[in-house]
Each structure stands twice: as C-alpha cells, then as structure tokens.
Amino acid sequence: MGKVGIVGWGIYIPRFRISTKEIARVWGDDPLRIKDLYWVEERSVGGSDEDAITMSVEASRNALRRAGIDPKELGSVFVGTESKPYAVKPIASILIDALGMRKQSFAVDMEFACKAGSDAIVNATGLVKSGLIKYGLAVGVDHSHGEPGDHLDYTVSGGAAAYIIGSDGVAAEIEHIYAYNSDTPDFWRRDGMPYAVHGESFTGEPAYFRHIVNAAKALMEATGLKPSDFDYAVFHQPNARFPVRVAQMLGIPLEKVKFGIIADRIGNTYNGAVLIGLANILENAKPGSRILMVSFGSGAGSNAFSLVTTDLLPEKVGRARTVSYYLENKSYLDYALYLRFRNLIKVFQ
C-alpha cells in the first residue's frame, strides 16, 4: 500500500451570523472587553431548518466532489459530534443513505467533546491501512449553543468538516499521529441539563494548553521533527486567542498559524473547528508543505497529526466550495431571531 491520507475534503458553514457586539448589546456587556477576551468578531448560526445532520451532508458532498470518487467506494463513515439532533439515533447511518453509500459500510457516531472529529480520521486511517476498506469518511460537526448571557454565548457556533481518507489520489499524506489523554474535568453536561458548563480554572492550563502542547511535543520527539520543519500549524480553537498562545508556547511563528485560525469569523464550531482550519490551510498550501494539526476535546485529550501535501492538492481545491466562499457569503441576525433559530425561546401553553 502507498501513502494513506486525505483524498478529499469539504466543509459547510451556515450563512447566518450574529456579531459578538450584538450579543454584548443585549446583555449590557462591553463589546471591547468581549473582543479582548475572545478575539471573536461574530459566530455562525444554523438556520431554522439546519442541524448537525444537514451540515454533515453538505460537507460530505463537498468532500466527495474533491475526492472524485463514487460514494459506494466508501467503506466507513465515522461522525464526531456532541450535538446530535437525536439522543438515540446516529448521524452516520443517515449519511449512508443521504450520500448513496453501500449498506455494508462501518458506521458509528463518536463522542469525545471537540476532538471526536479527529478521532474519526484516526479510525478511518486505521481501516484503510489494514486493507479492510478502500476509502473512509470522517466528519466533525456541531451546532452547539451556550446558556444565554453566559460567556459561551459569545463563541459557540455551527459548522461541519468532512474528510475522505484513502491511499489512491492522496492530496495530503498522514505521516504520523500521536495522542495525549487524561481525566481532566474542564467541561461537561450532565444528562438532562440543557447547557454545558466549564470547570473554570481547569479550562486553560491543565486542559487545553497541557494536552495540545504535550501531544505536539510527543509527535515531534517520536519523529525527530522540529517546529521549523512545519510550514503550517492548526490547533483547536475555542476562540481565536488560544491557538495563537499555544503556537507561541511551541515556538511556532504567527505566519504559520494564521491560515488555520477561523474562529474570529465564525466562532467555535467544536468538532468542526480544527478541521475547518485545516481545510483553509489545504486550500492555500502548496505541494510539499508539512502541516501540524492538533485537536482538543474537553475531558480531556488531544490528537496530533503530521501531514504532507502532494502534487495532487492544487487540482482538488477548485472542485468544491472553499472555506473562503463560506466566510464571505453571510447574512446577519439580531439576538431575538438567533434565539428563535436555536429554539431557545420557550412557548408555554
């Protein structure tokens, strides 16, 4: 078997946006303070007829266009999410029929906060390398919301990214994967609770920064790679500030991370965040570029990837809508309409 890696990729970002300035206006907060805290200008919001399923379908169709393969060649679909529309019913099985895949495909939804989408890539890579399947589909998607007025209300958003993994037609080879996990309770939602909560002091140093930095260092130590060996880097982005700081901690210059940071324009898409950032890098990179990607999921864990783009990359970029397309095509909501779209207004009869 030759190189195993990304054969096609696709994303979907809803066209609706709400600005953090509008949210601050409603809650009487200082918009400059909010901007300084999160570096987020606006966030994406799914329409009244959109959810994690519809976003997954759109992103996967874009990935199939870039891969240029028949969906029946896919042998698996793994979906990483923490905002399924159904408490008991997978998105993965819906994608099998929506995309026209074979019924004899491995299919499962996965959960590990915001890193399950990257775990989906790990699983698909393993199945391809084992020879069990020719191509696998990995999706990271979320359409989350925070408690109105809470600090999450300024950052959580919706979006999806889909990656087709295979060994034929590889646009970016997956060189190495390393993981770092621990029991660090920084973010959770108990059954029956409507909103997730943060472990506050656990969120930054013992959770996000420790896991991403250690996963990245483990990859570099095991492979002999150095920060200077990477042309681009992308990290999970609960806001636009954290990935800049983690790059500084790893000794990676800002110019290598700027293409991967999209949270300032769409907020935190959870399982879609690092994967949408990677898509934007792929759409701007040249063949032979090495990319460091590190995901993060609360609870807590990280997956670190080293990828190298191939000569097939440029011809695939224009086959589907790009990240830039979705960033530029948008419409704004006020806070009342946002609440309606997210079903956060309760009607008592």
Order of alpha helices (4+ residues) and beta strands (2+ residues): beta-beta-alpha-alpha-beta-alpha-beta-alpha-beta-alpha-beta-beta-beta-beta-beta-alpha-beta-alpha-alpha-alpha-beta-beta-alpha-alpha-beta-alpha
